[in-house]
Structures are given as structure tokens and as C-alpha cells.
């Protein structure tokens, strides 16, 4: 309790950033997929292609501007980014052309899923050292809180006032609640806290690695399959939720409880993984993180009831909770914190690319006549292959860390 009390302002900032990113996350945007496809006369493949194009552009700009997290005060950067998110919500409410839809989705993805998630993880990694895993786990709660609350609110709001008015209300919430609260929370600055006496925490070889140094080390590339997988699968599961309901013969409202089971599983495992990361380090969890997701993907084809779908999403949520903690702690542990915004921007962009590829690829496969539930087995097998591949990566990382601890 003392940890929560002493760090309440900074943890609340992380929670608000992760919750606010919901408005640019796939699960939120996908709730409007049926209305968007009908309004703009788009097939699953065309809507997926738009989503892919917009998200890939977001990833490219994230690489270019992610370093701002190192050079621009968070109190200023957060207001700029969240204002962009409000503009995107407003454009979604009033836009009429497909071209503007592409730009709007890009802005939602860049400001919400991209920059807000990036700012949150960078700030927590820099502000906390010895308790970094715990801080990541607590502030990651904003993601599942959004996943529990927002789908039910959106479904009800769309039924009462329509989908465009719901986006207009979202813009007002961002402008009138989210931005002012962040301004208050960030009115005080924060120095790093942890076992190193308040200095930035170095990574391997006792150094703070620059982006170019990270990109020149093969260890970084060994992590890429793991960085890609949770984003790819987690995105398409929610992106095609409306499609799944149509294929299975369910009403969209029947899927509401599955968001809650996903979030509850994600929260529970996030806390457990945060404690394990603080104790053992993030690399040791890599071979195990994707196994529950694999099991969930094997289930989505055979399940015949919304309850079965909820179980499958709970298994996916277990992996997402673990992956969120690992994603926030792995880079600073290995490469230090002085250039973390620039370094993390690459890792975040890789994740964003995976979320871009997923809807376009799986939507194209749907247009070929293979429903998304039938694609689950291939995705489950991929998870198992990546899990096996992370075993030597874990051992490699441990060897590098042990070498630097060994006496000279």
C-alpha cells in the first residue's frame, strides 16, 4: 500500500494514458466496424486494407517521432498527442469520404494505440527502476479497464444515439476530461526512483544504448517474432468480432461478456507477471508467454456458444497481460533508459506494424472464403513455434547478463 500511496500521481498518469489509448485501440474501433462498412460500402477485405494502410503509416511516423519522449516534457507531449486523438474522434463523427476515413483511422492509431502507449511505457520505465515490473503491471490496468467498460457503453450508445454521435461524445470526453486531468497530474515532474539512487538505469555492459547501437546488435532482432505476435493476434481477434458474430449466428451483444473475461484474465496475469519480472527479469518469461494464446486460438474455430468464445478470449488475455508487462520492461532492462524513447519507438513500431498487417491479411483471407474462426489453428501453431524459438533467446540473454556480472 505504501508503494501505491507514495507514487499515486505517477501511477495515475500511467493508468490514464493506457486507458485513454483505448479510443485508438482495435477493440474500440472494431465496435463500429459494421456501421463503417455499411456507411462506406466496404467489404471485410477493403476495410481491413484501409486499417492496414493507416496503421502502417502510424508505425512509420512513430519511428520518426517516438524519440520526442526523450526530448519533450511529458506534460507538453501528452497534451499535444491527446489533442490529436480528440481531433480524430471528431473527424470520425463528421467525415463523409473514404479518403478522410483513412486519415482518421491513421490519426486514431498514431495518437491512441501508438504514441499514448509509447509515452506511458517510456515514462514508467524511466520513473521506476527496482519496482519497474510492478509499476508496469499497475499502469497496464488502464487497458483492461477500457476493455471492460467501453464496449458495453459503446454498444448501448450506438443503439440510442447512433455511431457518429457516439464518436462525437468520445471527442468531448477526451477534450473535457482526459486532457485536463493529465494537465493536473503532470504539473509536477518526476525523477527516476529505484535501486540506483535516482539515476537512469543502464542496460547490458553498464551502458545506455542508443538506437543505432540497439539496431546493430543481433539480440534485438531475435526478439522481433515475440514482439510481433501478441499485437497481430490480439488485434485481429477483436477486429473481426462483428464478423465472428455473423459467422457463428450470435448477436453482437452476446459478445459483451467476452470482453470482461479477457480483461479479468489480463489483469490477474499482469500483476503476477509484474512480480515475476521484478524477481527474475523479463527474459525468463519469454518462452511461456504465448502458450495460453495458442490454446485460445485453437478454440475459436470449434466453439459454438458465446461462452466458449469468452473462454478463448480469456486465454488470449492471459498472454496479453504477460506481454504488456514484458514489453514495458524488456527494452529498459537490456538497453538502459537514457535513450529509451528512441529505442522503444522501434519496438512499438514493430508492434504497430503487426497490428497493421493482421486486419488486412486476415480480411483478405476472409474474402477468399475462409472465415476468421477457421484461421485460428494456423495462428495457434505460430504461437507455439515462436515460444519454442524464445528458449534459446532466453538462454542467450541470460549468458550476456551473466558475463557482465562476472569479475573481470
Order of alpha helices (4+ residues) and beta strands (2+ residues): alpha-alpha-alpha-alpha-alpha-alpha-alpha-alpha-alpha-alpha-alpha-alpha-alpha-alpha-alpha-alpha-alpha-alpha-alpha-alpha-alpha-alpha-alpha
